[in-house]
Amino acid sequence: MPIAPTDSGWDLPFPFVRNRRVDEAEIDDFGHANNSAYLRWADETAWAHWEADGLTRQGCRDADRGMAVIRTLADYSGHCRAGDVLTCAVWIAQSDGRLRAERWYQFRNRDTGETVFRARTWLVCFQLSTGKPARMTRDFARHYHVPDPDLSDAVRAAHERSSLWVLQD
């Protein structure tokens, strides 16, 4: 069972959460999860969030749209070993509802509650067939919606208290 979305240890309210077990194949020469694994888990979590909204990858192809990561900022604050279970959280923290959005991630060790990873990704919607920026379709705009006031207030507060969230575009 994941750490509950209502748990007070999350940086922002109302995350989408899922558990992810660290596999032996993801362990590096130093005995902990390789840094690249965290970015793969972030991608997996983003897709799980997309699919939890009833959307599909085929729907992206049919709509000729995708979201491209144009920038990532990551903070690795703990170690994960094979067999550890992480609760991976994601939020659509900011969006203009048209072209740009931000995802924020926080991964916590399910057993200890310790935060081991945080990241921000800046995204732009693009047309798959041309690779050029394109307006979000209705499904994209629904998923990458402008955050409600409670989340927007929490995002502003997080910017004030944590250097990871402070970087401006």
Secondary structure as a PSIPRED ss2 file (coil, helix, strand):
# PSIPRED VFORMAT (PSIPRED V4.0)

   1 M C   1.000  0.000  0.000
   2 P C   1.000  0.000  0.000
   3 I C   1.000  0.000  0.000
   4 A C   1.000  0.000  0.000
   5 P C   1.000  0.000  0.000
   6 T C   1.000  0.000  0.000
   7 D C   1.000  0.000  0.000
   8 S C   1.000  0.000  0.000
   9 G C   1.000  0.000  0.000
  10 W C   1.000  0.000  0.000
  11 D C   1.000  0.000  0.000
  12 L C   1.000  0.000  0.000
  13 P C   1.000  0.000  0.000
  14 F C   1.000  0.000  0.000
  15 P C   1.000  0.000  0.000
  16 F E   0.000  0.000  1.000
  17 V E   0.000  0.000  1.000
  18 R E   0.000  0.000  1.000
  19 N E   0.000  0.000  1.000
  20 R E   0.000  0.000  1.000
  21 R E   0.000  0.000  1.000
  22 V C   1.000  0.000  0.000
  23 D C   1.000  0.000  0.000
  24 E H   0.000  1.000  0.000
  25 A H   0.000  1.000  0.000
  26 E H   0.000  1.000  0.000
  27 I E   0.000  0.000  1.000
  28 D C   1.000  0.000  0.000
  29 D C   1.000  0.000  0.000
  30 F C   1.000  0.000  0.000
  31 G C   1.000  0.000  0.000
  32 H C   1.000  0.000  0.000
  33 A E   0.000  0.000  1.000
  34 N C   1.000  0.000  0.000
  35 N H   0.000  1.000  0.000
  36 S H   0.000  1.000  0.000
  37 A H   0.000  1.000  0.000
  38 Y H   0.000  1.000  0.000
  39 L H   0.000  1.000  0.000
  40 R H   0.000  1.000  0.000
  41 W H   0.000  1.000  0.000
  42 A H   0.000  1.000  0.000
  43 D H   0.000  1.000  0.000
  44 E H   0.000  1.000  0.000
  45 T H   0.000  1.000  0.000
  46 A H   0.000  1.000  0.000
  47 W H   0.000  1.000  0.000
  48 A H   0.000  1.000  0.000
  49 H H   0.000  1.000  0.000
  50 W H   0.000  1.000  0.000
  51 E H   0.000  1.000  0.000
  52 A H   0.000  1.000  0.000
  53 D C   1.000  0.000  0.000
  54 G C   1.000  0.000  0.000
  55 L C   1.000  0.000  0.000
  56 T C   1.000  0.000  0.000
  57 R H   0.000  1.000  0.000
  58 Q H   0.000  1.000  0.000
  59 G H   0.000  1.000  0.000
  60 C H   0.000  1.000  0.000
  61 R H   0.000  1.000  0.000
  62 D H   0.000  1.000  0.000
  63 A H   0.000  1.000  0.000
  64 D C   1.000  0.000  0.000
  65 R E   0.000  0.000  1.000
  66 G E   0.000  0.000  1.000
  67 M E   0.000  0.000  1.000
  68 A E   0.000  0.000  1.000
  69 V E   0.000  0.000  1.000
  70 I E   0.000  0.000  1.000
  71 R E   0.000  0.000  1.000
  72 T E   0.000  0.000  1.000
  73 L E   0.000  0.000  1.000
  74 A E   0.000  0.000  1.000
  75 D E   0.000  0.000  1.000
  76 Y E   0.000  0.000  1.000
  77 S C   1.000  0.000  0.000
  78 G C   1.000  0.000  0.000
  79 H C   1.000  0.000  0.000
  80 C C   1.000  0.000  0.000
  81 R C   1.000  0.000  0.000
  82 A C   1.000  0.000  0.000
  83 G C   1.000  0.000  0.000
  84 D C   1.000  0.000  0.000
  85 V E   0.000  0.000  1.000
  86 L E   0.000  0.000  1.000
  87 T E   0.000  0.000  1.000
  88 C E   0.000  0.000  1.000
  89 A E   0.000  0.000  1.000
  90 V E   0.000  0.000  1.000
  91 W E   0.000  0.000  1.000
  92 I E   0.000  0.000  1.000
  93 A E   0.000  0.000  1.000
  94 Q E   0.000  0.000  1.000
  95 S E   0.000  0.000  1.000
  96 D C   1.000  0.000  0.000
  97 G C   1.000  0.000  0.000
  98 R C   1.000  0.000  0.000
  99 L C   1.000  0.000  0.000
 100 R E   0.000  0.000  1.000
 101 A E   0.000  0.000  1.000
 102 E E   0.000  0.000  1.000
 103 R E   0.000  0.000  1.000
 104 W E   0.000  0.000  1.000
 105 Y E   0.000  0.000  1.000
 106 Q E   0.000  0.000  1.000
 107 F E   0.000  0.000  1.000
 108 R E   0.000  0.000  1.000
 109 N E   0.000  0.000  1.000
 110 R C   1.000  0.000  0.000
 111 D C   1.000  0.000  0.000
 112 T C   1.000  0.000  0.000
 113 G C   1.000  0.000  0.000
 114 E C   1.000  0.000  0.000
 115 T E   0.000  0.000  1.000
 116 V E   0.000  0.000  1.000
 117 F E   0.000  0.000  1.000
 118 R E   0.000  0.000  1.000
 119 A E   0.000  0.000  1.000
 120 R E   0.000  0.000  1.000
 121 T E   0.000  0.000  1.000
 122 W E   0.000  0.000  1.000
 123 L E   0.000  0.000  1.000
 124 V E   0.000  0.000  1.000
 125 C E   0.000  0.000  1.000
 126 F E   0.000  0.000  1.000
 127 Q E   0.000  0.000  1.000
 128 L C   1.000  0.000  0.000
 129 S C   1.000  0.000  0.000
 130 T C   1.000  0.000  0.000
 131 G C   1.000  0.000  0.000
 132 K C   1.000  0.000  0.000
 133 P E   0.000  0.000  1.000
 134 A C   1.000  0.000  0.000
 135 R C   1.000  0.000  0.000
 136 M C   1.000  0.000  0.000
 137 T C   1.000  0.000  0.000
 138 R H   0.000  1.000  0.000
 139 D H   0.000  1.000  0.000
 140 F H   0.000  1.000  0.000
 141 A H   0.000  1.000  0.000
 142 R H   0.000  1.000  0.000
 143 H H   0.000  1.000  0.000
 144 Y C   1.000  0.000  0.000
 145 H C   1.000  0.000  0.000
 146 V C   1.000  0.000  0.000
 147 P C   1.000  0.000  0.000
 148 D C   1.000  0.000  0.000
 149 P H   0.000  1.000  0.000
 150 D H   0.000  1.000  0.000
 151 L H   0.000  1.000  0.000
 152 S H   0.000  1.000  0.000
 153 D H   0.000  1.000  0.000
 154 A H   0.000  1.000  0.000
 155 V H   0.000  1.000  0.000
 156 R H   0.000  1.000  0.000
 157 A H   0.000  1.000  0.000
 158 A H   0.000  1.000  0.000
 159 H H   0.000  1.000  0.000
 160 E H   0.000  1.000  0.000
 161 R H   0.000  1.000  0.000
 162 S C   1.000  0.000  0.000
 163 S H   0.000  1.000  0.000
 164 L H   0.000  1.000  0.000
 165 W H   0.000  1.000  0.000
 166 V H   0.000  1.000  0.000
 167 L C   1.000  0.000  0.000
 168 Q C   1.000  0.000  0.000
 169 D C   1.000  0.000  0.000
